Amino acid sequence: MDDLKYIDYLVLGGGAAGLYAAKAVRDNVSEDILIISNEKLLPYRRPQLTKDMMGHFNNNEKAVFKSEWFEKNNIKINLDENIIEINSSEKTVKTDKNLYKYNKLIYALGAKGFVPPIKGSDLPEVLTIRDTLDIDKLQALKDKIENVVVIGGGVLGLESAYEMHKIGKKVTVLEVLPQIMGRQLDLKASNLLKNVIEKSGVNIITSANIDKIEGDDKVKGVLLKDGTYIDADMVIVSAGISSNIELAKNIGIDCNRAIVVDKYMKTNVNDVYACGDCAEFENINMGLWTEATSMASVAGANATGKNNEYHAYLGALTFIGFDTKLFAIGDNGKCEEKQYTTTEKLDEEKGIYEKLYIVDGILVGAILIGDNSRMGELLSKINKPIK
């Protein structure tokens, strides 16, 4: 290991949050910046992984910014380097290659895919889709499988199901809740989307309680607690994320499910900021790209001495697949303390649904299925008085 290296702004993590935090630092100061990433590629658009599972993520074309951008902005990035230990009192970070001393530290180590404690989840054909290594593994297996079970009926699970369906696999989606995409959709929208997907040949089982993934040395199937058995050669788990907070907890940073930050993206440890999938503000961490980059911009700027405030991101998502389109944003009417007024349009035959949620004359949420032509309009009107 080389001698101690002095870095003014040290960014841990090469995902969206780390990248945009470094960019925000550079927008404000000229001192040296280093990003440490355990991946072998320049930061790429992670949400694209489940949208293009058969794509190739092994070159500069998938990078958010090409290598020339880093050179032009004088931001150094060390790839394939693993962080071992943080010492906040000494303001040092030890990796498997170097020892660094920092002035300001931005913790942006993201998250890993959460795998529920299911018997058989350690079999080699059980995957989460969080990085390019997962895509490499999936692509190596794709010609050896016929039946795929996707655990999780959120948007990433449905994107994974669609990608497997497109290459001719028999797909079953298992969702533990009574409806798919329950966080974003009301029941009527969820049922409409479920019907559209099932018409394509993909099976969806809601209220699915999994007993185990069966197989000795490889996946053979999935057994539910009601006795239902589903053939499977591969299981893709899309059951949320688990924030990478172990190193933070070791130095006394306050953590719940993620690192607790204030509106300035500060942790309780001096000169340590956090952002992205590893951080939560007001107990919220949605694991969205746009949320991560917004947090990162605040963290990076404030590490340089600014006093910017983060405002919780209003979750919005889109889904395109199975011959339909979906857009959802904001509040979908599930807060019992609010009095909602709604407008609704439904054409079950065409698979078109539109619902707006209004509270005290303010548009607080919207759902579109089948026709996203009003998406831009609704994005501009959200949280504003509606006429």
TORKE-383789 format. One record per residue: residue in one letter; x, y, z of N, C-alpha, C, O in turn. Coordinates in steps of 0.001 Angstrom, whole numbers, plus 500000, padded with zeros to 6 digits. Atoms other than C-alpha are relative to their C-alpha. Layout:
TORKE-383789
aXYZXYZXYZXYZ
...
END
This chain:
TORKE-383789
m500848498806500000500000500000500000500886501248500000501874501309500732
d499215498781500112501323503454499074499872500858501262499075500551502149
d500061499064498886501921506321501524498663500721500016497891500666499059
l501246499264499823499085508457502830499802501035498893500700501826498601
k500322499069501080497367510407500025498999501026500525497988500658501123
y500867498924499515495772513783500816499019500406498902499414500725497781
i501075499666500936492431514505499128499087501025500661498629500812501784
d500899498990499426490352517640499683498570499478500109497950499563501170
y501379500501500027487022516073498658500025498549499545500291498248498381
l499973501428500284486791512309498855498568499481499927497803499603500884
v501352500501500241483658510711497402500053498476499963500773497891499154
l500042501458499948482912507101498288498785499506499233497647499738499640
g501092500533500795480853505390495611499958500582498605499994501800498431
g499980499569501386480754505532491830498672499860499291498630499658498077
g501320500011500617477015505488491253499541501405499684500348502331499614
a500551498692500349474695508360490396500290501042501071500667502171500760
a499800499041498913475007509976493828501451500443500085501725501636500209
g498589499639499943478795509845493907500410500894498850501144501865499033
l499655499225501189479072511181490386499484501433500096500235502380499859
y500578498662499978476702514118490851500432500795501227500404502025501202
a499401499278498873478130514959494269501342500581499589501645501734499895
a498700499505500477481575515237492688499808501155499024500550502136499060
k500282498924500956480116517349489896499624501287500733500062502372500350
a500403498818499237478531519701492438501184500632500723501272501854500834
v498783499465499387481836520031494263500785500805498965501203501932499228
r499224499314501027483592520930491026499325501276499514500010502218499115
d500710498786500399480908523466490166500286501164500936500031502317500590
n499821498966498985481903525369493304501452500271500382501774501385500796
v498603499805499579485625524859493980500944499347499000500523498559498153
s498991500549500910488858523994492178500905498975500670501791498425500015
e499142500967499298490423521730494840499820498593499442498897498322498674
d499994501357500560491148518087494126498824499172500522498408499279501675
i501147500882499731488315515549494009500368498591499561500932498392498485
l499790501403500359488570511766494047498732499218500293498172499301501386
i501095500964499821485761509254493522500617498609500084501439498238499246
i499561501397499890486420505703494721498802499110499702497764499214500357
s501086500894500413484282503042493016500483498560500002501598498279499562
n499625501409500029484313499280493479499641499331498674499932498152498472
e500333500568501308482995498789489949501131500240499006501994501092499216
k498927499919500995485175498346486885499677500972498873500520501237498016
l500443499099501058483191500747484700499781501398500550499519501580501739
l500381498647499631482701504481484738498517500024500382497759499169499926
p501407499954499585479385505504486357499033499934498818499163500679497847
y500961500226501076476488504306484204498582500148500557498382500261501766
r501396499808499595472720504643484277499429498665500499498970497830499719
r500413501272499400471781501871486682498552499620499681498277498434499499
p501369500395500345468015502059485942499881499301498646498901498602498391
q500065500646501313468827500901482409500226498492500082499923497774499129
l499693501425499893469882497483483711498759499138499793498810498143499070
t501214500807500138466311496190483997499201500366498757498235499683498419
k500680499611501237465222498005480840500664499402498773500075499388497692
d499247500514501146467862496399478625500918498884500467502142499001500395
m499218501092499429468958493099480146500868499274498988501857498636499350
m499202500660501027470256491809476853501023500946499385501722500580498441
g499031499032500496472336494926476272501396499727500520501608498797501299
h498612500160499584476069495303476775500422501242500771500238502370500313
f499629498903499116477427497415479604501510499980500267501959500290501370
n498568500179499780481127496855479086500844501028499266502013500773498980
n499201498997500698482203500035477345499533501403500363498538501591501063
n500223498595499681482250503805477538498654500521499507498183501556499978
e501245499517500582479030504098475512498868500094501024497959500910500876
k501061500014498990476896503346478577500273500982501138499424501157502012
a499636499100498906478691505864480815499137501266499978498771501758498910
v500704498719499905476809508927482064500870501091499396500398501906498604
f499012499093500576479942510936481263501191499173499533501645498267500232
k498839500705500531482791509723479086501259500365500795501254501316501577
s498753499769499273486356509564480401500533501409499765501185501984500636
e499530498642500299487081512885478689499378501033500933500011502037501260
w500659499076499085484577514603480962500743500077501323500928501162501874
f499259500029498734486485513512484057501319500755499863501725501486500766
e498725499306500229489738514774482555499784501500499891500525502287500480
k500277498577500193488223518092481496499668500694501320500070501836501539
n500422499418498735486737518680484961500962499704501156500704500053502308
n498982500303498999489814517438486779499409499271501205499678499613502356
i500554500884498969487859514815488718500623498624499793500452498010498740
k499364501304500110489826511665489391499040498930500497498338499134501488
i500831501123499559488001508343489652500849498732499996501439498372498977
n499297501272499865489609505141490915498985498878499935498124498767500808
l500917501120500177487768502066489647500575498733500618501779498630500852
d499604501313499473487865498528491050500836500136501275501847499458501455
e499316499779498723488928499785494480498973499876501121497928500527501091
n500964500328498957487239498501497623500356500684501315501504500657501758
i499799499286498743486795500507500805499941499011501159499016498207501267
i499898500912498868487838498684503951499576500658501302498872500051502109
e500227499388498699487617501204506761500025501517499896500801502092499133
i499998498542499842486780504815507599500383500313501438499885499682502370
n499651499517498666488388506576510549499668501488500044500434502315499550
s500469498618500041486441509785511145500804500915500921500889502115500661
s499193499153499110488642511014514022501318500380499342501802501499499515
e498762499722500740491779510747511870499713500559498605500615501038497918
k500435499575501339489776511661508728500765499246498919501323499836497993
t499325500856500970491224508717506826499030498936499477498061498565500139
v500726501110500606489826506072504498501022498998499487501930499347498733
k499105501082500441491583502759503956499280499149498968498144498726499181
t500536500894501027490994500767500780500936498816499830501936498701500538
d499118501133500261492487497572499411501232500397499197502087499563498900
k498868499544500803494934499720497455500726501209500580501920501391500345
n499421498735499554495509503027499246499482500391501372498524499818501889
l500450499359498776495213505066502421499890501491499721500849502126499282
y500270498600500341493635508514502066499701500809501262499146500292502232
k500417499049498981493293511534504313499168501070499303499600501654498310
y500931499097500661490336513758503483499772501269500818500020501319502023
n500502498800499338489127517238504263498492499876500200497980500082501301
k501438500256499953485473516516503418499732498634499375500346498262498375
l500335501338500482483945513075502914498534499959499604497663500391500359
i501381500193500464480832512315500855499772498498499843500390497844499004
y500290501431499951479422508859501565498838499736499046497710500164499291
a501013500267501026477536507620498500500139498556499505500254498302498306
l499726501404500317477934503843498635498774499206499570498847497990499400
g501149500639500634474437503092497396499389498876500809499366498912502039
a500727501102499376472604499869498119500193498736499191500638498769498044
k500037501282500703472422496226497221498559499522499945497709499989500703
g501344500547500082469374494271496188499672499206501252500471498391501713
f500425500726498799467425493000499191499477498620499598498618498495498725
v500462501366500237466973489228499206499352499497501289500048499328502291
p500658500491498790464359487990501709500613498666500438501168497935499618
p499413501256499496465459485090503938499170498783499593498453498200500407
i500745501132500559463997482378501714500960498828499828502059498999499302
k499175501188500204465380478849501769500236499800498503499295499822497711
g499643500194501404467230478260498492500425501273499294500799501234498122
s499649498728500650467955481944497837501491500109499695501918501029498997
d498562499992500276471678481122497779500378499147498787501561499015498474
l499706500791501194471372478906494694500527500903498886500169502079498826
p499309499138500975473437480133491721499103500687498986499499501702498414
e500902499377500981470447480922489486499030500991500638498066501411499999
v500792498961499337468929483323492028500769501311499892501883501429500402
l499301498752500305469798486865490949499247501209500524498020501202500621
t500550498652499920469246490455491888500650500773498857501721500395498384
i499452499210501107469810493087489195500367501375500537499539502285500572
r499536498736499439471909495861490716501230500553499290501490501755499351
d498804499500500680475098496048488648500262499177498746499532498233498445
t499723500644501285476674494947485392500452498557500166500298497758499242
l499629501400499764478047491754486945498757499122500045498782497980499585
d501263500747500001474448490662487545499507499776498569499005498701498240
i500398500134501406473703491328483861500869498969499292500368498169498502
d499102500996500598476762489318482835499576498586500388499571497675499560
k500407501322499519475578486418484970498696499561499338498554498408498931
l501284500316500636472043486587483568500198499613498539499615498638498064
q499779500289501416473271486666479992500701498662499789500472497990498783
a499322501305500105475500483639480618499025498848500210499255497741499723
l500966501049499692472469481694481862498814499947499044498116498935498984
k501275499851500714469773482858479448499696498884499010498529498545498809
d500252501064500982470230480105476859499799498635500651499487497657499971
k500130501274499284470078477402479544498684499908500773498427498909501446
i501218499952499189466722478383481036498765500136499130498830500616497999
e501289499850500673463067478235480044498982500719500885498177501514500399
n500987499471499065461105479196483161500651500965500986501649500639501629
v499460498966499116461721482376485136498927500447500975497797500736500581
v500862499420498976460144483458488413500615501319500432501802501386500754
v499579498689499501460370487132489349499309500231501334498080500235501406
i500553499710498684459904487846493051499963501512500168501000502165500292
g500168498555499864458493491345493357499232500587498837499648500464497685
g500851499424501039455750493147491454500067501512499948499091502167499582
g499785498578500197457193496649491575500463500270498582500497499358497756
v499654499655501375458360498514488488501249499261499525501299498851498365
l498790500702500434461828496888488432499723498517499774500285497910498863
g500384501394500212460309493434488818499244499818498698499463498845497977
l500761500094501246457891494105485963500889500238498787500693499620497740
e499044499817501099460713495422483790500806498730499770501043498347498624
s499267501264500133462671492238484493499135498932499346499603498185498487
a500922500969500592459618490132483658499837500251498508499822499314497710
y500161499654501412459172491993480387501232499619499186501110499089498082
e498771500349500705462811491532479410500106498489499782500532498053498713
m499960501464500141462584487770480027498907499505499052499112498557498295
h501095500347500911459238487581478221500397500268498543500061499488497652
k499612499643501375460735489305475154500906498967499359500898498817498138
i499097501004500584463331486549474731499408498592500090500117497593499967
g500703501263500132460708483823474909499946499129501237499617497947501135
k500060500798498784460905482695478521498584500005500577497836500969500412
k501277500063499293457858481546480484500204500660501360501041500224502150
v499736499155498838457557484104483273498813500003500959497659500108500543
t500984499841498935455692484149486579500500501059500964501648501006501407
v499668498951499029455675487216488842499285499694501307498076499463501326
l500563500225498674455156486686492570500075501293500805501150501868500976
e500063498783499185454023489642494678499345499669501339498239499130501379
v500515500347498671453537489285498431498783500842500375497952500396501166
l501133499133499696451067492194498563498788499645499134498928498913498154
p501198500336500784447475492010497258499971500614498608499113500250497804
q500002499386501320448360494163494231501431500291499558502323500455500390
i498702499613500518451301494903491961500134501526500036499152502261499933
m499690498569499952452982498301492192499114500741500999498584501812500704
g500883499430498993451066499033495368500450501350500524499629502129501007
r499513498718499507453308501958496298499614501143499073499461502281499517
q500241498946500985452520503852493079498571500038499477498105501091499041
l501302500085500662449078502668491929498877499747500987499079499119502027
d501176500400499248445591502509493336499573498617499513500127498094498546
l500373501389500290443817499159493226499461499838498583499775498859497907
k500581500110501338441889499838490023501091500043498928501061499265497974
a498892499904500957445043500881488154500851498742500026501271498244498982
s499199501204499857446945497909489518499330498803499323499991498028498631
n500715501124500619444266495442488421499983500125498481500109499124497775
l499975499802501441444116496991484951501356499618499423501440498932498405
l498657500339500470447877496723484567500236498494500070500821497912499156
k499860501460499856447809493136485844499305499278498853499863498334498294
n500737500636501093445182492201483249500726500165498671500796499228497875
v499262499753501243447186493806480439501214499081499912501485498498498863
i498783500830500000450344491931481456499649498528499817500319497810499075
e500366501410500090448570488604481864499510499631498599499667498488498170
k500415500268501385447074488924478364501192499675499103501040499012498076
s498800500275500793450649488793477064500548498602500258501419498130499528
g499538501346499692451150485385478669500825499890501264501231498790501639
v499274500020498734452958486362481863499006499775501139497974500442501215
n500868500309498873451414484889485007500383500861501198501566501005501507
i499747499189498804451057487134488076499199499419501150497986499237501046
i500652500499498790450293485762491538500217501033501103501350501278501519
t499915499058498891449508488339494218499710499284501317499251498142501320
s500115500610498660449370487679497978500752498674500042500288497695500627
a499211501225500128452075485119497262500981499885501165501909500685501286
n499093500278498892453752483737500379500921498854499609500476497717499455
i499039500987500496456915481905499334500503499140501148500930499649502185
d499466500938499008457894478805501275501494499788499767502294499919500694
k498586500229500288461183478032499503500234499964498496499314499776497700
i499539500229501368463129477953496279500594498611499976501529498318500721
e499599501402499976463592474311495435501154499722499043501290500358497998
g498861500420500792466704472652494070501172499660500896501345500255501960
d498833500387499207469850470961495326501205500861499652501701501621500484
d498848499199500422472671472496493321499612501066498985500436501902498615
k500504498961500886470531474575490968498495500135500173497837499235500694
v501423499713499816467063476135490881499147499040499181499400498808497999
k500953500881500677464228473738490051498588500573499991497800500289499090
g501348499454499914461154475673491145499838500816501254500751500938502070
v500335499206498813459443477853493722498713499442500584497717499268499881
l501159500546499301457034476471496315499395501084500874500093501707501675
l500711499055499152454397478728497881499428499277501223499282498054501222
k500469500604498757453040478164501374498612499388499873498215498583500716
d501307500636500210449594477287499988500107498728499174499094498128498816
g499770501227500745451167474373498111500204500176498513500554499221497820
t499791499733501426451368476025494690501477499846499665502348500357500368
y498615500215500443454493474935492815500169500593498599499370500328497701
i499724499368501303455979476956489942501352499532499506502360499689500196
d498722500396500600458634475517487654500866501237499783500377502287499366
a499084498879500200461696477738487523501419499483499791501885498591500499
d498572500247500206465215477556486120500823501191500486502033501085500684
m499359498786499501466004481096487293498998500775500841497804500797500544
v500827499121499173464680483387490018500676501364500049501840501486500430
i499510498620499901465095487151489774499281500650501169498053500733501183
v500575499390498806464571488874493119500016501513499842501070502124499668
s500147498546500078463257492431492945499111500433501162497952500807500985
a500763499787498769462192493012496532500508501202500780500495501211502011
g499509498801499335463637496423497248501502499981500176502198499125499629
i498565499843499835467070497527498369500378499979501477499553500211502360
s499419499955498663469299497267501416501197500942499941502194500644499283
s498968498968500093471431500363501943501337499516500551501386498782501538
n498642500365499570475198499930502279500452500964501100501065501997500829
i499756499089498873475583501448505733500988499435501018501233500059502051
e499157500649499003477982499065507469501191500871500404501470501029501592
l498836499162499706481030501335507190499594501256500761500341501738501613
a500498498814499296478955504301508354499694499681501456500047500454502347
k500335500386498628477668502478511429501258499796500833501272500063502034
n498750500258499276481232501538512332500640501264500555501438501188501489
i499412498752499494482125505218512832498967500851500737499173502045500958
g500978499324499165479002506115514780499039500902499276498389501734499910
i500997499215500734476926507670512013498611499454500302498393498243500278
d501380500411499713473229507605512883499380499351498768499425499901497667
c500631500729501098471403505054510761498679499402500453498547498935501584
n501198500818499863467922503661510462500144498894498965501057498074499064
r499793500914501118467398501604507329501086500539499070501704499791498313
a498940499338500762469761504109505709500620501057500908500184501239502045
i499329498964499225472068506898506890499052501186500171498448501657499207
v500875498860499711470126509693508573500731501297499649501822501562500154
v499423498707500370470825513081506989498980501097500250497773500855500269
d500900498859499863469419516543507571499772500631498632500190500086497610
k500343499386501284468182518938504907501205500522499244501102500895498075
y498763499589500659471788519896504172500844498791499566501966498953499087
m499345501268500298472744516221503610501176499718500943502069498939500613
k498979500253498991474932516319506720499615498790500839498437498569501121
t500201501043499003475347513283508954500315500604501370500639501787501475
n499655499529498663475908513545512697501503500023500262501938500468501324
v498539499999499870479670513092512127500562501172499212500209501380498051
n499470498783500592481629516235511378500699499733498667501480498790498541
d499379500026501327482655516788507727499670498749499191500370498425498232
v500456501168500764480807513667506537498566500252499526497656500461500328
y501308499840500629477891514053504121499595498650499397500445497794499154
a500475501238500621475725511284502663498871500317499035498139501290499218
c501030499773501019473430511002499651499760498730499211500577497810499217
g500322501124500869471734508573497314499290498868500718498652499075501750
d500733501154499481470407505085497994500416499588501404499703498824502055
c499541500349498656472423504816501223499517500996501044499807500826502228
a500399498928499076470813507918502785498485500156500039497787499845499074
e501427499716499876467377508846504081499798501366500630500508501759501555
f500376498683499485465826512234504709498557499931500449497673499568499672
e501341500078499405462802512436507014499396498607499819498224498446499482
n500384501425500036462675508612507039499604499507498614498970498460498485
i500377500395501365462273508472503254501239499740499164502158500557499123
n498993500339501000464533506736500759499302499143498956499044497962499191
m500781500695501029462751505766497548500869499198499039500347498415498245
g499125500755500880465812504391495766499863500380498537500026499535497656
l500181499535501378465193506508492659501222500788499531501866501485500315
w498871499284500596467847507889490313499874501509500218500828502169500631
t500206498555499883466332511377490366500126500465501448500632501557501705
e499839499684498585466168511350494164501482500027500362501941500938501050
a498573500097499685469824510278494376500780501193499461501627501752500159
t499249498884500583471070512980492008499638501328500650500486502212500770
s500403498780499300469046515675493780500703500103501349501209501166501708
m499298500015498717470482514670497151501485500288499804502099501021500579
a498569499857500259473961514509495647500382501434499687501419501919500141
s499707498607500347473813518006494221500060500879501242500884501789501325
v499995499253498743473000519357497689501220499624500833501903500497501368
a498864500449499189475633517233499443501312500563499477502130501063500250
g498755499520500584478392518196497032500189501491500181501276501946500537
a499908498546499849477613521908497118500274500391501451501098501264501723
n499849499638498597477339522005500899501341499560500575501836500169501523
a498660500402499565480607520123501350501020501100499714502055501182500375
t499087498903500344482242523167499731499702501275500788500392502281500620
g500309498832499191480621525577502180498674500661499683498302501632500342
k501323499458500300477252526281500575499011499582501090499332498774501961
n501026500292499003474064526119502599498688499641499310497619500081499733
n501183500377500765471651524585500083499139499021500791499646498231501589
e500924500902499327468562522768501314499425498990499013499110499320497869
y500616501057500800467243519471499995498505499971500279498076500040501431
h501441500147499870463528519192499353499622498623499480499989498245498368
a500319501389500325462101515689499314499464499877498582498587500629498158
y500378500199501396461735514407495789498618499369499909498297498433500642
l501336500541500233458218513755494568500121498829499029500334499018497831
g499734501198500791458468510185493338499175499900498736497946499956498782
a500674500188501285457635509752489670500679498847499276501895498682499362
l499396501092500760458143506723487486499202499739498728498038500116498598
t500638500437501234457377505373484066500310498525499775501319498007500253
f499787501388500394457030501857482723499468499841498585498352500258498277
i500419500290501370456892500801479081500265498530499734501404498074499832
g499843501414500288456283497180478195498646499335499900497630499905500296
f501234500771500148453685494524477411498934500785499239497744500695499539
d500910499219500857452161496864474800499197501034500776498067501357500410
t500654498917499273451288499494477368501041500975500519502243500713500464
k499137498989499392452710502610479002499381500398501327498161500386501488
l500484499602498684452468503758482593500787501200500496501995501297500282
f499372498874499332453192506990484419499279500213501322498049500233501369
a500597499744498693452636507616488114500878500982500751502106500904500704
i499267499007499225453602510512490332499207500372501239497982500481501210
g500590499429498807452958511647493864499086499075500779499303497864500836
d500912500637499049450125510664496183498897499262499249498185499843498431
n501038500777500677447859507847495053498797499709500902498143498674500767
g501244500038499256445134508436497610499948499079501200498861498711501645
k499999500990498927446233506143500417500237500589501391500353499849502368
c499812499362498698446730508684503199498631500242500638497850501057500147
e501313499932499369443762508294505553499707501373500601498546501711500835
e500189498700499371444318511756507034499598501089499000499252502201499399
k500306498993501020443655513535503727498616499771499405498130498643499326
q501273500054500699440382514349502019500272500212498508500657501304498091
y499664499943501418440789513571498314498765500287499154497660499824499435
t500939499900501111438850514737495318500697499346498811501887499568498590
t499359500695501115439454512587492252499231500203498708498021500432498708
t500614500095501318438810512604488534500527498731499356501700498390499504
e499610501315500519438858509327486662499423499768498609498272500095498322
k500430500443501325438705508070483083500479498567499820501645498268500079
l499654501410500142438649504342482322499403499440498726498211499603498464
d500450500745501177438442502370479071500672498632500097501790498439499621
e499399501317499752439009498738480044500320499282498696501324498576498600
e499773500692501279438699497510476459501319500431499367502056499602498834
k498748499492500575441563499740475309501153500000501008502295500291500652
g498957500011498980443455499404478584500501501390500341501692501580500586
i499616498610499727443436503160479214499368500449501321498184500228501575
y500456499548498681443174504695482676500700501304500342501904501454500130
e499443498735499520443671508193484024499309500357501300498081500377501381
k500585499574498736443192509257487599500851501098500610502074500983500686
l499333498879499355444058512530489282499523500084501442498339499911501731
y500307499849498582444219513034493045500225501454500395501297502015500171
i499980498569499676443438516515494352499665500166501481498722499561501991
v500250499682498588443643517829497923499973501521500149500947502203499829
d500158498549499808442348521315498745500318500783498729500948501839498777
g499815499321501279442406522242495056501380499856499395501658500436498346
i498632500199500478446039521121494628500134498596499420499716497622500047
l499736501310500593447014518299492269501154499343500746502281499835500693
v498961500655499188448940515875494527500467498678499420501499498154499839
g499592501273500575449074512727492412499276499717498705498195500248498449
a500607500350501288448358511240489004500457498617499568501585498206499840
i499699501322500567448227507831487333499499499985498560498349500334498290
l500375500181501396448217507232483582500408498591499566501537498165499811
i499685501308500578448029503803481932499461499966498580498329500374498322
g500432500192501379447880503087478220500190501205499112500400501061497908
d499842498757500756448159506720477148500741501003500886500175501549501833
n499174499096499194450995508858478520500113501389499386501023502140499737
s499866498736500725450355511863476290499897501219500922500385502294500571
r500134498873499078449498514062479299501113500039501052501057500848501978
m498959500096498975452644513155481246500705501333500237500848501765501381
g499309498723499857454478516412480560499130501049500641499583501802501503
e500939499031499436451412518482481345499817499781501496499834500736502272
l500237500293498591450816516708484658501253500234500838501156500648501993
l498763499717499275454468516966485658500102501491500314500570501877501385
s499924498532499790454213520742485258498943500499500980499089501579501553
k501104499552499147450987520907487286500028499405501394499277499845502265
i500020500686498707451855518622490209500340500988501125501236501823501003
n499859499139498811451593520340493606499647501452499720500116502368500395
k500492498662500322449912523315491995498475499973499944497881498913499744
p501463499972500106446283524482492009499533499498498631500121499847497607
i500517500550501250444281522640489372498655500651499690497821500857500572
k501220499312500426441536524293487369499081499048499277498000499444498841
END
